[in-house]
């Protein structure tokens, strides 16, 4: 399809989560290439907004701050919708596909409102769009490819490389100063993120501790454990099970701090979680460990990405927690260690 005419203002809707917001960024950059003169705004929840602020292709981030009080949260949402209506967008793309994003799209009153069709769209969100995009039937594709399908409908072409996020120099200096005081300069840093949000994604903590010990015993590596909000106790558990002393990263105040810390490592290791997608976004070497989530849909793709999965194939329509944990246990610390060596010390 050719690009649309007279598109001066574009709104992207992807409210959360961190990983899902990240996987829309390449599609957003494709849109900017297709519509270089258009302003692109993005409506997003506060937790993920840091990813988008200062991106050169984004004109404005419209941040929705949810409140614990339902009435207050509803008032904020309605105010946001009226704010969006006043901005008079020409084109709106709903990458989220829930009732909330559908209402935001409808309130915009844009002539062109695109969303996914069911089953990708949920909660009847597609009813608020003027154009519905059906994904290829009978096959499973990645979330990134799904997002590209939406922008292809308005004449944009998928990109193979993207800018990702902009990390301020002040943050780079802050991270570099910390690492200079912490890490031996003659050793390579492996950054490991043990915690995930859901149990069906959790590689055993004792496996993380054994992997860390293997790397430290090798003599060529230093290991640092990173963590997010409410995850410090998890990395402490990993540390306490280890034979060697491991570095525990400080709390990173923003996602850009974490992205910078990831970029300073030789390789990043984690399960299926937001930081995994963050490493992918900045084109950093990473090893992703999968269990109860479908790697075809969720594994990062690219020359720097290795995903490990040893569960049922094809991936079942519904995987039990027991099946997921067995799949995760099938991936040994030794296998992950050997995979790290392939990335860091394989001959060119």
C-alpha positions as CSV (number, residue, x, y, z in Angstrom):
1,X,0.0,0.0,0.0
2,X,1.2,3.5,-0.8
3,X,1.6,6.1,2.0
4,X,-1.4,8.1,2.9
5,X,-1.7,11.8,1.8
6,X,-1.8,14.9,4.0
7,X,-0.6,13.1,7.1
8,X,0.9,15.8,9.4
9,X,0.3,14.4,12.9
10,X,0.5,10.7,13.9
11,X,-0.3,9.2,17.2
12,X,1.1,5.8,18.4
13,X,-0.8,4.0,21.1
14,X,1.2,1.4,23.1
15,X,0.7,2.0,26.8
16,X,2.7,-0.8,28.4
17,X,4.5,-3.1,29.2
18,X,8.2,-2.2,29.0
19,X,9.0,-5.1,26.6
20,X,5.9,-4.4,24.4
21,X,6.7,-0.7,24.2
22,X,10.3,-1.6,23.2
23,X,9.1,-3.8,20.4
24,X,7.1,-1.0,18.8
25,X,10.0,1.4,18.6
26,X,11.4,-0.1,15.3
27,X,7.9,0.2,13.8
28,X,7.7,3.9,14.9
29,X,11.1,4.6,13.2
30,X,9.7,3.0,10.0
31,X,6.7,5.4,10.2
32,X,9.1,8.4,10.5
33,X,11.0,7.2,7.4
34,X,7.7,6.9,5.5
35,X,6.3,10.2,6.8
36,X,9.4,12.3,7.4
37,X,7.5,15.6,7.6
38,X,4.9,14.3,10.1
39,X,5.0,14.8,13.8
40,X,4.8,11.6,15.8
41,X,3.4,11.5,19.3
42,X,3.2,8.5,21.5
43,X,0.8,7.8,24.4
44,X,2.4,5.6,27.0
45,X,2.1,4.8,30.7
46,X,4.6,6.4,33.0
47,X,6.6,3.2,33.7
48,X,7.7,3.0,30.1
49,X,7.9,6.6,29.2
50,X,11.6,6.9,29.9
51,X,12.3,4.7,26.9
52,X,10.8,7.3,24.5
53,X,11.7,10.6,26.0
54,X,14.3,12.4,23.8
55,X,14.0,10.1,20.9
56,X,14.7,12.3,17.9
57,X,11.7,10.8,15.9
58,X,9.1,11.5,18.7
59,X,7.6,14.9,19.0
60,X,5.9,14.4,22.3
61,X,5.2,11.6,24.8
62,X,1.7,11.8,26.3
63,X,2.1,10.1,29.6
64,X,-0.8,8.4,31.3
65,X,-0.3,8.1,35.0
66,X,-2.6,5.5,36.5
67,X,-3.7,6.1,40.1
68,X,-4.5,3.5,42.7
69,X,-7.8,5.2,43.2
70,X,-10.1,4.0,40.5
71,X,-12.1,7.3,40.3
72,X,-8.9,9.4,40.1
73,X,-7.5,7.1,37.4
74,X,-10.7,7.4,35.3
75,X,-10.6,11.2,35.6
76,X,-7.0,11.2,34.4
77,X,-7.9,8.9,31.5
78,X,-10.8,11.1,30.4
79,X,-8.6,14.2,30.6
80,X,-6.0,12.4,28.5
81,X,-8.6,11.5,25.9
82,X,-9.8,15.1,25.6
83,X,-6.2,16.3,25.3
84,X,-5.6,13.9,22.4
85,X,-8.8,15.0,20.7
86,X,-7.6,18.7,20.8
87,X,-4.4,17.7,19.1
88,X,-6.3,16.8,15.9
89,X,-4.3,13.8,14.7
90,X,-4.5,12.6,11.1
91,X,-3.4,9.1,11.7
92,X,-3.6,6.9,14.8
93,X,-2.2,3.4,15.1
94,X,-3.3,1.3,18.1
95,X,-0.5,-1.3,18.7
96,X,-2.0,-2.2,22.1
97,X,-5.4,-3.7,21.3
98,X,-7.3,-3.3,24.5
99,X,-10.5,-1.4,25.4
100,X,-8.4,1.5,26.8
101,X,-6.3,2.0,23.7
102,X,-9.4,1.6,21.5
103,X,-11.1,4.4,23.4
104,X,-8.1,6.7,23.1
105,X,-8.1,6.0,19.3
106,X,-11.8,6.8,19.0
107,X,-11.5,10.0,21.0
108,X,-8.8,11.2,18.7
109,X,-11.5,11.5,15.9
110,X,-8.7,10.9,13.4
111,X,-9.8,10.1,9.9
112,X,-7.4,7.1,9.7
113,X,-7.5,4.9,12.8
114,X,-5.7,1.6,12.4
115,X,-5.8,-1.4,14.8
116,X,-5.2,-5.1,14.7
117,X,-8.3,-7.3,14.0
118,X,-9.2,-10.1,16.5
119,X,-7.8,-12.3,17.9
120,X,-4.7,-10.0,18.2
121,X,-7.1,-7.1,19.2
122,X,-8.9,-7.8,22.5
123,X,-11.7,-6.4,24.5
124,X,-13.5,-5.2,21.3
125,X,-10.8,-2.5,20.8
126,X,-11.0,-3.0,17.0
127,X,-14.5,-1.6,17.0
128,X,-13.1,1.9,17.6
129,X,-10.8,1.8,14.5
130,X,-11.7,2.7,10.9
131,X,-9.3,0.1,9.5
132,X,-8.6,-3.4,10.9
133,X,-5.4,-5.3,10.0
134,X,-5.5,-9.1,10.0
135,X,-2.3,-10.9,10.8
136,X,-1.2,-13.8,8.5
137,X,-3.5,-16.7,9.2
138,X,-2.3,-20.1,10.4
139,X,1.2,-19.1,11.4
140,X,2.9,-17.7,14.5
141,X,5.0,-14.6,14.0
142,X,7.0,-12.5,16.5
143,X,5.5,-9.4,18.1
144,X,8.0,-7.3,16.2
145,X,6.8,-8.7,12.9
146,X,3.2,-8.1,14.0
147,X,3.9,-4.5,14.6
148,X,5.5,-4.2,11.2
149,X,2.3,-5.7,9.7
150,X,0.4,-2.7,11.1
151,X,2.7,-0.1,9.7
152,X,2.9,-1.8,6.3
153,X,-0.8,-1.1,6.1
154,X,-0.1,2.6,5.9
155,X,2.8,2.3,3.4
156,X,5.7,2.1,5.7
157,X,8.5,-0.5,5.2
158,X,10.1,-2.5,8.0
159,X,13.6,-1.4,9.0
160,X,16.4,-3.9,9.7
161,X,18.3,-1.4,12.0
162,X,16.9,1.1,14.4
163,X,18.3,3.9,16.6
164,X,16.6,2.5,19.7
165,X,16.9,4.9,22.6
166,X,19.0,8.0,23.2
167,X,21.3,7.7,26.3
168,X,22.4,11.1,27.7
169,X,26.1,11.7,28.1
170,X,25.6,12.3,31.8
171,X,24.2,8.8,32.3
172,X,27.1,7.3,30.3
173,X,29.6,9.1,32.5
174,X,27.8,8.0,35.7
175,X,27.8,4.3,34.6
176,X,31.4,4.5,33.4
177,X,32.6,6.0,36.7
178,X,30.9,3.3,38.7
179,X,32.3,0.5,36.6
180,X,35.8,1.9,36.7
181,X,35.7,1.7,40.5
182,X,34.1,-1.8,40.5
183,X,35.4,-4.0,37.7
184,X,38.9,-5.2,37.0
185,X,39.9,-3.6,33.7
186,X,41.6,-6.8,32.3
187,X,38.4,-8.9,32.7
188,X,35.2,-9.1,30.6
189,X,32.0,-8.2,32.3
190,X,29.0,-10.6,32.0
191,X,25.8,-8.9,33.2
192,X,23.1,-11.4,34.4
193,X,19.5,-10.5,35.2
194,X,18.0,-13.4,37.3
195,X,14.6,-12.1,38.1
196,X,11.5,-12.3,35.8
197,X,7.9,-11.2,36.4
198,X,6.2,-14.6,36.3
199,X,7.1,-18.1,37.6
200,X,6.7,-19.8,34.2
201,X,9.6,-17.7,32.9
202,X,12.0,-18.2,35.9
203,X,15.2,-20.1,35.3
204,X,16.1,-21.7,38.7
205,X,18.0,-19.3,40.9
206,X,20.5,-22.1,41.8
207,X,21.2,-22.3,38.0
208,X,22.0,-18.6,37.9
209,X,24.4,-19.0,40.9
210,X,26.2,-22.0,39.3
211,X,26.5,-20.1,36.0
212,X,28.0,-17.2,37.8
213,X,30.5,-19.4,39.6
214,X,31.5,-21.1,36.3
215,X,32.2,-17.7,34.7
216,X,34.2,-16.4,37.7
217,X,36.2,-19.7,38.0
218,X,37.1,-19.3,34.3
219,X,39.3,-16.4,35.2
220,X,38.4,-14.2,32.2
221,X,35.2,-12.8,33.5
222,X,33.6,-10.7,36.2
223,X,30.0,-11.2,36.8
224,X,27.4,-8.6,37.9
225,X,23.8,-9.2,38.8
226,X,21.3,-6.6,37.8
227,X,17.8,-6.2,39.2
228,X,14.7,-4.0,39.0
229,X,12.1,-2.7,41.4
230,X,11.3,-5.2,44.2
231,X,14.0,-7.7,42.9
232,X,16.9,-7.0,45.2
233,X,16.2,-10.0,47.4
234,X,16.2,-12.3,44.4
235,X,19.8,-11.3,43.4
236,X,20.8,-11.6,47.0
237,X,19.6,-15.2,47.1
238,X,21.6,-16.0,44.0
239,X,24.7,-14.4,45.6
240,X,24.3,-16.3,48.8
241,X,24.2,-19.6,47.0
242,X,27.5,-18.9,45.2
243,X,31.0,-20.0,46.1
244,X,32.6,-16.9,44.7
245,X,31.9,-13.2,45.3
246,X,29.7,-11.6,42.7
247,X,29.0,-7.9,42.0
248,X,25.4,-6.8,42.7
249,X,24.6,-3.8,40.5
250,X,23.2,-0.7,42.2
251,X,19.6,0.2,41.6
252,X,19.3,1.9,38.3
253,X,17.1,5.0,38.6
254,X,15.9,4.9,34.9
255,X,15.7,2.4,32.1
256,X,18.4,4.4,30.3
257,X,20.7,3.8,33.2
258,X,20.0,0.1,32.8
259,X,20.5,0.2,29.0
260,X,23.8,1.9,29.5
261,X,24.9,-0.7,32.0
262,X,23.9,-3.5,29.6
263,X,25.9,-1.8,26.8
264,X,29.1,-1.8,28.9
265,X,29.0,-5.6,29.4
266,X,30.4,-8.2,27.0
267,X,27.1,-10.2,27.0
268,X,23.8,-9.9,28.8
269,X,22.0,-13.0,30.1
270,X,18.3,-13.1,31.3
271,X,15.0,-14.8,31.0
272,X,12.0,-13.4,29.0
273,X,11.7,-10.0,30.6
274,X,11.8,-6.3,29.9
275,X,15.6,-5.9,30.2
276,X,16.0,-8.7,27.7
277,X,14.1,-6.6,25.1
278,X,16.1,-3.6,26.2
279,X,19.4,-5.4,25.3
280,X,17.9,-6.3,21.9
281,X,16.8,-2.7,21.3
282,X,20.4,-1.5,21.7
283,X,21.8,-4.3,19.5
284,X,23.7,-5.8,22.4
285,X,24.9,-9.5,22.5
286,X,22.5,-11.4,24.7
287,X,21.4,-14.9,25.7
288,X,17.7,-15.3,26.4
289,X,16.4,-18.3,28.4
290,X,12.9,-19.4,27.6
291,X,10.4,-21.7,29.3
292,X,6.7,-21.0,29.5
293,X,6.5,-18.3,26.8
294,X,6.7,-19.1,23.1
295,X,10.1,-18.1,21.7
296,X,8.7,-17.7,18.2
297,X,6.6,-14.9,19.5
298,X,8.8,-13.4,22.1
299,X,12.5,-14.3,21.5
300,X,14.6,-11.4,20.3
301,X,15.9,-11.8,16.8
302,X,19.2,-10.7,15.3
303,X,22.9,-11.5,14.9
304,X,23.7,-10.7,18.5
305,X,20.8,-12.7,20.0
306,X,20.8,-16.4,21.1
307,X,17.6,-17.8,22.6
308,X,17.7,-21.1,24.5
309,X,14.5,-23.2,24.7
310,X,14.2,-26.9,25.5
311,X,10.4,-27.4,25.9
312,X,7.8,-29.0,23.8
313,X,7.9,-28.4,20.0
314,X,5.8,-27.1,18.6
315,X,4.9,-24.8,21.4
316,X,1.6,-26.0,23.0
317,X,-1.5,-23.8,22.9
318,X,-1.4,-23.8,26.7
319,X,1.6,-24.8,28.8
320,X,1.3,-25.7,32.4
321,X,3.6,-24.2,35.1
322,X,5.0,-27.7,35.6
323,X,5.8,-28.1,31.9
324,X,7.4,-24.6,31.8
325,X,9.6,-25.3,34.8
326,X,10.7,-28.7,33.3
327,X,11.6,-26.9,30.1
328,X,13.7,-24.3,32.0
329,X,15.5,-27.0,34.0
330,X,16.5,-28.7,30.8
331,X,18.7,-25.7,30.1
332,X,21.8,-26.4,32.2
333,X,24.2,-23.7,33.6
334,X,27.0,-25.5,31.7
335,X,25.1,-25.0,28.4
336,X,24.6,-21.3,29.0
337,X,28.3,-21.0,30.0
338,X,29.4,-22.6,26.8
339,X,27.1,-20.3,24.8
340,X,28.7,-17.3,26.5
341,X,32.1,-18.6,25.4
342,X,30.9,-18.9,21.8
343,X,29.8,-15.2,21.9
344,X,32.8,-13.9,23.7
345,X,35.7,-16.0,22.6
346,X,34.7,-17.8,19.3
347,X,37.3,-17.4,16.6
348,X,36.3,-14.8,13.9
